[in-house]
């Protein structure tokens, strides 16, 4: 795991928050920022009835989006302002049904490179002593920023 400590600069935090705010899928799902730090991002998804699958659990697509986005922003937190991040690939293990009132994806950078970054994310719930809901490993690519 990358040994990263400290806090984001005000400019970097503002950049991440603005980018997250432009993600219309995240706002549609109701995903919010729980915490931002260099190489570590926690995003949260509140329970909503309209995100449930046929058995009543939160849909794996919503859980996967939560984890992927957390990984992307953890990777972006270590990139200079002229770089943006896109996911190249990920693998997700769905470990247990998504039951709870709030779901947290904690993403951590394992290795940050000039072009490729590898991250891991664990999705948990607010239920006491709950097992992880999902684990993700993602590879993300830095490229020149094109947006605001």
C-alpha positions in Angstrom: 0.0 0.0 0.0 1.2 3.5 -0.8 2.4 5.2 2.4 0.4 8.5 2.3 -0.3 10.8 5.1 -1.6 14.3 5.6 -4.4 16.3 4.1 -5.2 17.5 0.7 -4.3 21.1 -0.3 -7.4 23.3 -0.4 -7.0 23.5 -4.2 -6.9 19.7 -4.6 -9.8 19.2 -2.2 -11.8 21.8 -4.2 -10.9 20.0 -7.5 -12.1 16.6 -6.2 -15.3 18.0 -4.8 -16.1 19.9 -8.0 -15.4 16.8 -10.1 -17.6 14.6 -7.9 -20.3 17.3 -8.1 -20.2 17.0 -12.0 -20.8 13.2 -11.8 -24.5 13.1 -12.6 -24.7 9.4 -12.0 -23.4 9.9 -8.4 -25.9 12.7 -7.8 -28.7 10.5 -9.2 -27.8 7.7 -6.9 -27.4 10.1 -3.9 -23.7 9.3 -3.4 -22.0 11.8 -1.1 -18.5 12.5 0.1 -17.7 11.1 3.6 -14.0 11.9 3.6 -11.1 13.0 1.3 -7.4 12.5 2.0 -4.3 11.9 -0.2 -4.7 8.4 -1.5 -7.8 7.6 0.5 -11.4 8.5 -0.3 -14.6 7.4 1.4 -17.9 7.8 -0.4 -21.3 6.9 1.0 -24.6 5.8 -0.5 -27.8 6.1 1.6 -30.4 3.4 1.4 -33.2 4.1 -1.1 -36.1 1.8 -2.0 -35.6 2.6 -5.7 -32.1 1.2 -5.7 -33.2 -2.3 -4.6 -33.1 -5.4 -6.7 -35.8 -8.1 -6.8 -34.8 -9.6 -3.4 -34.8 -6.3 -1.6 -31.0 -5.8 -1.4 -29.3 -2.7 -2.8 -28.5 -3.5 -6.5 -24.9 -4.6 -7.2 -24.7 -2.0 -9.9 -25.1 0.8 -7.3 -22.6 -0.9 -5.0 -20.1 -1.3 -7.8 -20.6 2.4 -8.9 -19.9 3.5 -5.3 -16.7 1.5 -5.1 -15.5 2.4 -8.6 -16.0 6.1 -7.9 -14.2 5.9 -4.6 -11.2 4.3 -6.3 -11.2 6.9 -9.0 -11.1 9.8 -6.6 -8.5 8.2 -4.4 -6.3 7.9 -7.5 -7.1 11.4 -8.6 -6.2 12.8 -5.2 -2.5 11.9 -6.0 -2.4 13.4 -9.5 -1.4 16.9 -10.5 -4.2 19.4 -11.5 -3.5 18.9 -15.2 -4.3 15.2 -15.0 -7.7 13.4 -14.9 -8.5 9.7 -14.1 -10.4 7.0 -16.0 -11.0 3.5 -14.9 -9.2 0.9 -17.1 -10.5 -2.2 -15.4 -11.8 -3.5 -12.1 -12.8 -6.7 -10.4 -15.4 -6.7 -7.7 -16.2 -9.5 -5.3 -19.7 -9.3 -3.9 -19.3 -10.8 -0.4 -22.7 -10.4 1.2 -26.1 -8.9 0.4 -26.3 -5.1 0.6 -28.5 -4.6 3.7 -28.4 -1.5 5.7 -29.3 2.2 5.8 -25.9 3.6 4.6 -23.2 2.0 2.5 -19.5 3.2 2.7 -16.9 2.6 0.1 -13.4 3.2 1.5 -10.8 3.3 -1.4 -7.1 3.3 -0.9 -4.3 3.7 -3.4 -2.0 0.6 -3.4 0.4 2.0 -6.0 0.3 5.4 -7.7 2.2 5.8 -11.0 2.6 8.5 -13.6 0.1 6.7 -15.9 -1.4 3.8 -14.0 -2.7 3.6 -10.4 -3.9 0.5 -8.6 -6.5 1.0 -5.9 -8.6 -1.2 -3.6 -12.0 -0.5 -2.1 -14.1 -2.1 0.6 -17.8 -1.5 0.8 -19.4 -1.8 4.2 -22.6 -0.9 5.8 -23.6 0.8 9.0 -24.9 -2.4 10.5 -23.0 -3.5 13.6 -20.3 -6.2 13.0 -21.4 -6.5 9.3 -19.1 -8.4 7.0 -17.8 -6.5 3.9 -20.4 -6.2 1.2 -18.0 -5.9 -1.6 -14.2 -5.7 -2.3 -12.9 -4.1 -5.5 -9.5 -3.9 -7.1 -9.2 -1.3 -9.8 -6.6 -0.1 -12.3 -7.0 3.6 -13.3 -5.3 5.6 -15.9 -4.1 9.2 -15.7 -4.7 11.3 -18.8 -4.6 15.0 -19.6 -7.5 16.9 -18.0 -10.1 18.2 -20.5 -12.8 19.6 -18.2 -13.1 22.5 -15.8 
